């Protein structure tokens, strides 16, 4: 009997073009200037980052621009231990949902400058930007988030934030 096949190398690519609308374009232009811009729903007042141009909850257009701080709170996270081809971050690493200060909906981003086993819900974090020469209108202009050293947000408040985002 032959040895089982455990791995096959298959070249594959996925090419696509993305055309951002007005809201996302404004967000990306802000990122290129080290600013985080969201939009507020005129009905429920949720602030979306990145903005999509409409409120997912109310179904109405959003247009009020809101400047968001580059700090926030980890609401949930995942420790990644499985390596993959072409990864830029060494395992284990942490991907987290972060509610930025001034926003109501979390964003996903990397957490660095802290051991994976030390990351926790409620941890306060701040954006670390790429060098000025590397700034582009892409979320990758934020390299990652790192702990601020501030006290954690109490667990009950984190849970309330998560439940409010539903």
N, C-alpha and C positions, 0 to 999 in steps of 0.2 A: 504494500500500500504506500502511496506517495505521501509526502509531508503535506499538511493542510496549507492552503494559501492564507497568509495572515495580513498581507499588505500588497497593494497595487498602486503604483505611481501613475497617475493620469493627469496630463496637463489640462487645466481648465481655466477659463477666465470669464469674468462677467463685466462687460462694458455697458455703462449706462450714462445718460445725461440727465441732470436734475435741473429744473428751472424753478428757482425759488420765487414765491410771490412777493408782494409788497412787504408783508410783515416779516418774513424770513430774511429778505434782502436787507431790511433795516437792521435786524438783529445781527446779521453777518458783517455789515459795515461797522456796526458798533464794536463787535469782537475785534476787528482789525485795528481799532483805536483803544483797545483794552477797556471797553465798556460793555456791560451786559444790559441789554434792553429787553423788556417784556411788554406785554399789552394787557390792559385790564378790561374785564367784561363789564359792560355798562349795567347789567342786571344783577349778577351774583357777586360781582366785584373781585372774582378770582383773577390773579395775575399769572399769565402764562409765559414761561421761559423754556425754550424759545417760543415766540408767538407764532400762531398759525393763521391769524387773521379772523378767527371765529372762536367762540366759546364752545367747547365740547359738551358742556352741561346744558347751556341755554339755547345753543344754536343761533346765536346772534353775532353780528360782526363786532370785532374788537378793533379799536383804533387809538385809544388813549395810550400813549407811550409812557412807560414807567422805567426809570433808571433803577437797576438792581445792584446791590452790593456784591462783591466777589467773595462773600463769606456765606456759610450756610451750615446746615445740620444734616448729618447722615441719618436717614430714616430706615433704610434697609441696605443690606450689602451681601455680596457673594465673594467668597474666597475661591479663586481659580487655581487649581492644582494640575490641570491637564494641559500639557504643552501642545502647541500646534505649529505647523510650518509657517515661518515668516513672522512669528510674534516678536514684538519689540520690547516686551517687558518679561523679566524672568519670573517664573513661578516660585512660590505662590505669589499672586497679586490680588488686589481687591478692586472690584467694580462696585460702585455704590450709587444708590438713589440719594440725591442731595436736594433738600429744599433750601434754595438760596434765600438770604434775608431780603424780604420784600416780595417774594414770589409765593405762590400757593401750590404749584405743581412741581414735583421733583424732576431733576435732570439726572442722567446717568453719566458718571465719569470715573476715572481711575483715582485711587487713593494711594499716595506714595509717602515716603519719608517717615513711615511708621511700620512696624512689623505687622503682618497680616493678623496674627493672633491678638493684637492690641486694638484693632479696629472694633468699634461698637456702635450700636444705635445711640443716637444722642450726641455723638462726638461732633464738636465744632471744627470746621475745616475752612480753608481759604484757597483761592485759585493761585496757581503758580503758572505764570505766562512764559511763553517762549521768548527768546531774545528779540529785541526790536527788529533786527535784520530779518527775522524769520516770520514776522507777523503777516498773516493773510486773513481774508474773510472766511475763516473756517473754525469750527469748534476746536480743531486741533491746535489752535493758537493758545488754548489753555492746555498746558502740558499735562497737568494733573491737579488734584487738590491735596493739601497736607493739613495736619492738625494745627490749630491756632494756639493751643495751650489753654484756651478758655475752659471753664467748667462745662461739663456735659449738660445738655438740656435734659430735664427729668423725663424718665421713660413714659410717664403718663401723657406728657405734652407731645412726645414723639408719636405715640399711638393716636392721639387726637388729631395730629397733623395728617397721619396716614388715612384715618377714617374720613377726614374732611376732604381729601383728594378724590374720593370715590364719586 
